[in-house]
Amino acid sequence: MSTTHLAGSAARRGGSMPLILALGLAAMVVSMAQTQVVPILSLLAHDLHSTSAGVSWVTTATLLSAAVFTPLLARIGDLYGKKLTLIAVFVVMIAGSLLAATTSSLALLIVGRALQGSATAIFPLALSIIRDQVPQQRLPGAMALVSSTLAFGSGLSLVTTGLLTQGASPDYHSVFWASTGLSVLALAALVFLVPGRGAAAGGRIDLPGALTLAGFLVLLLLGISQGHQWGWTSNRTLGCLAGSVVVAALWVLVERRVTAPLVDLKMFTNRQVAFTNLIGLLVGFAMFAQFIGISYLVQIPHALTGYGFSASVLRASVEYLLPGSLIGLVAAPVGGILVRRISARLTLVLGALIGAAGFAWLAFAHHSSAGIIVAGLLTGSSIALGYAAMPALIAASVPLNQTGIANGINSISRSVGSSIASAVVTSLLASKLIQGLPAGVPPLPQQGQFTLTFVIGMIVMLLTVPAAAIGLTRSKAPGSSAADVGVGQPVPVRR
């Protein structure tokens, strides 16, 4: 081995930690932006003189924007350079945050949120850069650490939003000013700590493929996210879902005909990638099921219902949700070690079993604060282990020049799972309400609906076990087994 190669390897080992911290900070800031409006939707409706249906587009716009831009920007990063794409994404993120911080118009706020949503592409771009720059023996741990900041950021944003909107005259603009400041800090870290070198395949963007994929995802997620508001059997909901099927078929036809497709369809026939995306959907469902379920449960007024803990939004975030997010910062590095020691497949199985135990605890022992917190620690650890293992599985299954788009598709699978969870849990909690509440009290769900919600979460986590243990079977490839990757060894995609 040459002296130059040894020097380059040593430089990469010594410089990887600042890189990982910069990318982790960026991912955390983006994940915070995704959930920062959840606690203040009623405040937005009041200040902007809108209905709950109108304000719901503040969250829907972010979701749809993420679905459209994540695969496109991930592919642009693969083709033309990941750092440049990453910086451009964060410039747009800052513009969106600044617009949201300075406007008092619902329409412009929705535009700002859509700009923020495009920054969701940070996750696949960050993982691609890590695969380029971090030594193989540190790859699982680095990917796990960056992945853990997603769940941590989501929990931290609830606390931050709660603190910023306390008092007699809360101002929602402060939430977006905080997002602007954090985004500027993350951009500076990316500019100075992320190296410019890295793999760039070159080529041309498949615009027809990008447009049809975007159309499919927008129709699918729009139908799922608005189904409860529109009605699941309404013409709009059924039209969106049926249209998504038609556009998906059109997208497949387009990708089969172009010479350089946005997404290589052979990626979906790769057993490893297909089952990892299925697991991503299940983990995304579980994460939002516990997030929404716990948040609603602890805020139920005990004096009126006989259950719940009468928690404020801030108390619900700090006391009940934040511990489950913080545990991810510990569990994710452990997950990286487990990926390297026992394989990503077994790490997923272990995480799924821990998550199933946590949901079972939530379902049948949610009568004490301590029980909910402990259960949240279990489900939070489970999600962190899943986030640690999935990037390693993707990295082991696709060529280097497809890392970004492959992780982008996996990120979308988690978003779809989260959207389905939000729709399912919201519908469940609204389907059976307590009768005879005093006048002026908003409708409250029966306790059994929370039990059912957490049982469904438990079943979803248990479904992850066969998906990982059986679906991710050993697939022979030169030099390694993709399903049992331990150090992120690249494996050629079967053709």
C-alpha positions in Angstrom: 0.0 0.0 0.0 1.4 3.4 -1.0 2.4 6.1 1.5 -0.1 8.5 -0.2 -2.9 6.1 0.4 -2.0 5.6 4.0 -1.8 9.3 4.6 -5.2 9.8 3.0 -6.7 7.0 5.1 -5.3 8.6 8.3 -6.7 12.0 7.3 -10.1 10.5 6.8 -10.0 8.8 10.2 -8.9 12.0 11.9 -11.3 14.3 10.2 -14.5 12.2 10.2 -15.8 13.3 13.6 -16.3 17.0 12.8 -17.9 15.9 9.5 -20.4 13.5 11.4 -21.2 16.3 13.9 -21.9 18.8 11.1 -24.1 16.4 9.2 -25.9 15.3 12.5 -26.6 19.0 13.3 -28.0 19.6 9.9 -30.2 16.5 10.1 -31.4 17.5 13.5 -32.3 21.0 12.4 -34.4 19.7 9.5 -36.2 17.1 11.7 -37.0 19.9 14.1 -38.6 21.9 11.3 -40.8 19.0 10.3 -42.6 18.8 13.7 -42.1 22.3 15.1 -45.7 23.4 14.2 -47.5 20.4 15.7 -48.0 22.0 19.2 -49.0 25.4 17.8 -51.6 24.5 15.1 -54.4 25.9 17.3 -52.4 29.1 17.8 -51.8 29.4 14.1 -55.5 29.0 13.4 -56.3 31.8 15.9 -53.6 34.2 14.8 -54.2 33.7 11.1 -58.0 33.7 11.3 -58.2 30.2 9.7 -60.0 26.9 10.3 -58.3 23.7 11.5 -58.7 22.4 7.9 -56.9 25.4 6.5 -54.1 25.3 9.1 -53.6 21.6 8.4 -51.9 22.6 5.1 -49.0 24.0 7.2 -48.0 20.4 7.9 -49.3 18.9 4.7 -47.2 21.3 2.6 -44.0 20.1 4.3 -44.9 16.5 3.8 -45.7 16.9 0.1 -42.6 19.0 -0.5 -40.4 16.4 1.1 -41.9 13.7 -1.0 -41.3 15.6 -4.2 -37.8 16.9 -3.6 -36.1 14.2 -1.5 -35.6 11.7 -4.4 -34.8 14.4 -6.9 -32.2 16.2 -4.8 -30.7 12.9 -3.7 -30.2 12.0 -7.3 -28.8 15.5 -8.1 -26.3 15.0 -5.3 -25.3 11.6 -6.8 -24.8 13.1 -10.2 -23.3 16.6 -9.6 -21.8 16.6 -6.1 -23.3 16.2 -2.7 -21.7 19.1 -0.8 -22.9 21.7 -3.3 -26.4 20.2 -3.3 -26.4 20.1 0.5 -25.5 23.8 0.7 -28.2 24.7 -1.9 -30.8 22.7 0.1 -29.9 24.6 3.3 -30.0 28.0 1.6 -33.6 27.1 0.5 -34.3 25.9 4.1 -33.2 29.3 5.5 -35.3 31.1 2.9 -38.4 29.1 4.0 -37.7 29.6 7.7 -37.2 33.4 7.2 -40.4 33.7 5.2 -42.4 31.8 7.9 -40.8 34.0 10.6 -41.8 37.3 8.9 -45.2 36.6 7.4 -48.7 36.9 8.9 -50.3 35.3 5.8 -51.4 31.7 5.8 -50.7 31.3 2.1 -47.1 32.6 2.5 -46.6 30.5 5.6 -47.6 27.4 3.6 -45.0 28.4 0.9 -42.4 28.8 3.6 -43.2 25.4 5.0 -43.0 23.9 1.6 -39.5 25.4 1.2 -38.6 23.9 4.6 -39.9 20.5 3.5 -37.5 20.4 0.5 -34.6 20.2 3.0 -35.7 16.7 4.0 -33.3 15.6 1.3 -30.5 16.3 3.8 -30.8 12.8 5.1 -29.9 10.8 2.0 -27.4 13.4 1.0 -25.7 13.2 4.5 -25.6 9.4 4.3 -24.0 9.5 0.9 -21.3 11.9 2.1 -20.6 9.7 5.0 -20.3 6.7 2.7 -17.8 8.7 0.6 -15.7 10.1 3.5 -15.8 7.8 6.5 -13.6 4.7 6.8 -15.5 1.4 6.5 -14.9 0.3 10.0 -16.6 3.5 11.3 -19.4 3.6 8.7 -22.2 1.9 10.7 -21.6 4.0 13.8 -21.4 7.2 11.8 -24.6 6.4 9.9 -26.4 5.5 13.1 -25.4 8.7 14.9 -26.6 10.9 12.1 -29.8 8.8 11.8 -30.5 9.2 15.5 -30.6 13.0 15.3 -33.8 12.7 13.2 -35.9 11.2 16.1 -34.0 13.4 18.7 -34.7 16.6 16.6 -38.4 15.7 16.4 -38.7 15.5 20.2 -36.5 18.5 20.8 -38.6 20.7 18.6 -41.7 20.0 20.7 -39.9 21.2 23.8 -38.4 24.3 22.0 -41.8 25.2 20.5 -43.5 24.8 23.9 -40.9 27.1 25.6 -41.0 29.7 22.9 -44.8 30.0 23.0 -45.4 30.1 26.7 -47.0 33.1 28.3 -50.2 35.1 28.0 -49.4 36.4 24.5 -47.6 33.7 22.6 -46.1 34.6 19.2 -45.7 31.8 16.6 -43.1 33.9 14.7 -40.5 33.2 17.4 -40.6 29.4 16.5 -39.6 30.2 13.0 -36.9 32.7 14.0 -35.4 30.0 16.1 -35.5 27.7 13.1 -33.8 30.4 11.0 -31.0 30.8 13.4 -30.3 27.1 13.8 -30.4 26.7 10.0 -27.8 29.4 9.6 -25.6 27.6 12.2 -26.0 24.3 10.4 -25.2 25.9 7.0 -21.9 27.3 8.5 -21.0 23.9 9.8 -21.6 22.3 6.4 -19.6 24.9 4.6 -16.5 24.6 6.8 -16.6 21.0 8.0 -17.8 19.0 5.0 -15.1 18.3 2.5 -15.7 19.2 -1.1 -14.2 16.0 -2.5 -16.4 13.0 -3.1 -17.9 10.8 -5.8 -20.0 12.5 -8.5 -21.2 10.3 -11.3 -22.2 13.0 -13.8 -25.0 12.7 -16.2 -28.5 14.1 -16.9 -31.5 14.4 -14.7 -34.5 12.3 -15.7 -37.2 15.0 -15.6 -40.1 12.9 -16.9 -39.3 10.3 -14.2 -39.0 13.0 -11.6 -42.3 14.6 -12.5 -44.2 11.3 -12.6 -42.7 10.1 -9.3 -43.5 13.4 -7.7 -47.1 13.1 -9.0 -47.5 9.6 -7.6 -46.1 10.6 -4.2 -48.2 13.8 -3.9 -51.4 12.0 -4.8 -50.7 9.1 -2.4 -49.7 11.3 0.6 -52.4 13.8 -0.1 -55.0 11.1 0.1 -53.5 9.6 3.2 -52.9 12.9 5.1 -56.2 14.5 4.2 -58.4 11.4 4.3 -59.6 12.0 7.8 -60.4 15.7 7.0 -62.1 15.0 3.7 -63.7 11.6 4.6 -62.2 8.3 3.6 -65.0 7.5 1.1 -65.1 11.1 -0.3 -64.5 11.7 -4.0 -61.4 13.7 -3.3 -59.8 11.0 -1.1 -60.6 8.1 -3.4 -59.7 10.2 -6.4 -56.2 10.9 -5.0 -55.6 7.3 -4.1 -56.8 6.0 -7.5 -54.8 8.6 -9.3 -51.7 7.7 -7.4 -52.0 4.1 -8.7 -52.4 5.4 -12.3 -49.5 7.8 -12.1 -47.3 5.1 -10.4 -47.9 2.8 -13.4 -47.1 5.7 -15.7 -43.9 6.3 -13.7 -42.8 2.7 -14.2 -43.4 3.0 -17.9 -41.4 6.2 -18.1 -38.5 4.7 -16.1 -38.4 1.6 -18.3 -38.0 3.7 -21.5 -35.4 6.3 -20.5 -31.7 5.6 -20.9 -30.7 7.1 -17.5 -33.7 6.8 -15.2 -34.1 8.8 -12.0 -34.5 5.5 -10.1 -33.1 2.2 -11.5 -36.2 0.0 -11.2 -33.8 -3.0 -10.8 -33.2 -1.5 -7.3 -36.8 -2.6 -6.4 -36.1 -6.2 -7.5 -33.1 -6.3 -5.2 -34.5 -8.3 -2.2 -32.3 -6.4 0.3 -33.5 -3.0 -0.8 -37.1 -4.0 -1.1 -37.3 -5.4 2.4 -35.3 -2.6 3.9 -37.9 -0.2 2.4 -40.7 -2.3 3.8 -39.1 -2.2 7.2 -38.7 1.6 6.8 -42.4 1.9 6.3 -43.1 -0.2 9.4 -40.6 1.8 11.6 -42.0 5.1 10.3 -45.5 3.9 11.3 -44.3 2.8 14.7 -42.5 6.1 15.4 -45.5 8.3 14.7 -48.0 5.9 16.4 -46.1 6.2 19.7 -45.4 9.9 19.2 -49.1 10.8 18.5 -50.5 8.2 20.9 -48.5 9.3 23.9 -48.9 13.0 23.2 -52.7 12.7 23.1 -53.0 10.3 26.0 -51.1 12.3 28.5 -53.0 15.5 27.7 -56.4 13.9 28.4 -58.0 15.6 31.4 -58.2 12.9 34.1 -60.9 14.7 36.1 -63.3 14.4 33.1 -62.4 11.0 31.8 -60.9 8.9 34.6 -57.7 8.4 32.6 -54.9 10.5 31.2 -52.6 13.0 33.1 -54.0 16.4 32.3 -50.6 17.4 30.9 -49.9 20.7 29.1 -48.2 20.6 25.7 -44.9 21.6 27.3 -45.2 19.0 30.0 -46.2 16.3 27.5 -43.1 17.1 25.5 -40.6 17.4 28.3 -41.7 14.7 30.7 -43.2 12.1 28.4 -41.8 12.4 24.9 -38.3 13.9 25.3 -36.8 10.9 27.2 -37.7 8.6 24.3 -36.0 11.0 22.0 -32.9 11.4 24.1 -32.4 7.6 24.5 -31.9 7.5 20.7 -28.6 9.4 21.1 -27.4 6.5 23.3 -29.1 3.7 21.5 -28.0 4.7 18.0 -24.2 4.4 18.6 -24.9 1.1 20.3 -26.9 0.1 17.2 -23.8 1.0 15.1 -21.7 -1.3 17.2 -24.3 -4.1 16.9 -24.5 -3.7 13.1 -20.8 -4.3 13.0 -20.7 -7.1 15.5 -23.9 -9.1 14.9 -25.2 -7.8 11.5 -27.8 -5.2 10.5 -30.4 -7.9 10.1 -30.2 -9.1 13.7 -30.0 -5.6 15.0 -33.3 -4.9 13.3 -34.8 -8.1 14.9 -33.6 -7.0 18.3 -34.9 -3.5 17.9 -38.3 -4.8 16.7 -38.7 -7.0 19.8 -37.8 -4.2 22.1 -40.3 -2.0 20.3 -43.0 -4.6 20.5 -42.4 -4.8 24.3 -42.6 -1.0 24.6 -45.9 -0.9 22.7 -47.3 -3.8 24.8 -46.4 -1.8 27.9 -48.2 1.3 26.5 -51.2 -0.8 25.6 -51.8 -2.5 28.9 -50.0 -0.5 31.5 -50.5 3.2 30.6 -52.0 4.1 34.0 -48.8 5.7 35.5 -46.4 8.4 34.4 -43.4 6.1 35.1 -44.9 3.3 33.0 -45.4 5.6 30.0 -41.9 7.0 30.3 -40.3 3.6 30.5 -42.4 2.3 27.6 -41.3 5.4 25.6 -37.6 4.6 26.4 -38.2 1.1 24.9 -39.9 2.3 21.7 -37.4 5.1 21.3 -34.5 2.7 21.6 -36.2 0.4 19.1 -36.6 3.2 16.5 -33.0 4.2 17.0 -31.8 0.7 16.4 -33.9 0.5 13.2 -32.5 3.8 12.0 -29.0 2.6 12.7 -29.4 -0.6 10.7 -31.3 0.6 7.6 -28.6 2.9 6.1 -26.0 0.1 6.5 -28.3 -2.3 4.6 -28.8 0.2 1.8 -25.1 1.0 1.6 -24.3 -2.7 1.3 -26.8 -3.2 -1.5 -26.4 -0.5 -4.1 -23.4 0.9 -6.1 -21.8 4.1 -4.7 -23.4 6.3 -7.4 -26.9 5.2 -6.3 -26.4 5.7 -2.6 -28.3 9.0 -2.5 -31.3 8.0 -4.4 -31.5 4.6 -2.6 -31.5 6.3 0.8 -34.0 8.9 -0.6 -36.4 6.1 -1.4 -35.9 4.6 2.0 -36.6 8.0 3.6 -39.8 8.3 1.6 -40.9 4.8 2.8 -40.6 6.0 6.4 -42.5 9.2 5.5 -45.3 7.1 4.0 -45.4 4.9 7.1 -45.6 8.0 9.3 -48.4 9.5 7.2 -50.3 6.2 7.4 -49.8 6.2 11.2 -51.0 9.7 11.6 -54.2 9.0 9.6 -54.9 5.7 11.4 -54.3 7.0 14.9 -56.3 10.2 14.2 -59.2 8.2 12.8 -59.1 5.6 15.7 -59.2 8.3 18.3 -62.1 10.1 16.7 -64.2 7.0 16.0 -65.3 6.3 19.6 -65.9 9.3 21.8 -66.9 9.7 25.5 -70.5 10.6 25.8 -72.0 13.0 28.3 -69.1 15.5 28.6 -69.9 19.0 29.9 -70.9 21.6 27.4 -67.9 23.4 25.8 -65.5 20.5 26.4 -64.1 19.2 23.0 -64.7 15.6 22.0 -62.4 13.1 23.8 -61.7 9.5 22.8 -62.6 6.5 24.9 -59.6 4.9 26.7 -60.0 1.7 24.6 -59.0 3.6 21.5 -55.6 4.3 22.9 -55.2 0.7 23.9 -56.1 -0.3 20.3 -53.6 2.3 18.9 -50.7 0.8 20.9 -51.7 -2.8 20.1 -51.5 -1.9 16.4 -48.1 -0.4 17.0 -47.0 -3.6 18.8 -48.3 -5.7 15.8 -46.4 -3.5 13.4 -43.2 -3.9 15.3 -43.7 -7.7 15.4 -44.2 -7.7 11.6 -40.7 -6.2 11.4 -39.3 -9.4 12.8 -40.1 -11.8 9.9 -39.5 -9.0 7.4 -35.9 -8.7 8.8 -35.2 -12.4 9.8 -36.8 -14.0 6.7 -36.9 -11.2 4.1 -33.3 -10.1 4.6 -31.9 -13.6 3.8 -28.3 -14.2 2.9 -27.7 -13.2 -0.7 -24.3 -14.4 -2.0 -22.2 -11.6 -3.4 -18.5 -11.3 -4.0 -16.8 -10.8 -0.8 -19.7 -10.4 1.6 -23.3 -11.1 2.4 -25.5 -8.1 1.9 -28.1 -9.1 4.4 -25.5 -9.6 7.1 -23.5 -6.5 6.5 -21.4 -5.4 9.4 -19.1 -2.7 8.1 -21.0 -1.2 5.1 -19.1 -3.2 2.5 -20.5 -2.2 -0.9 -22.2 -5.0 -2.8 -23.0 -4.8 -6.5 -26.7 -4.8 -7.3 -27.8 -7.9 -9.1 -28.8 -7.3 -12.7 
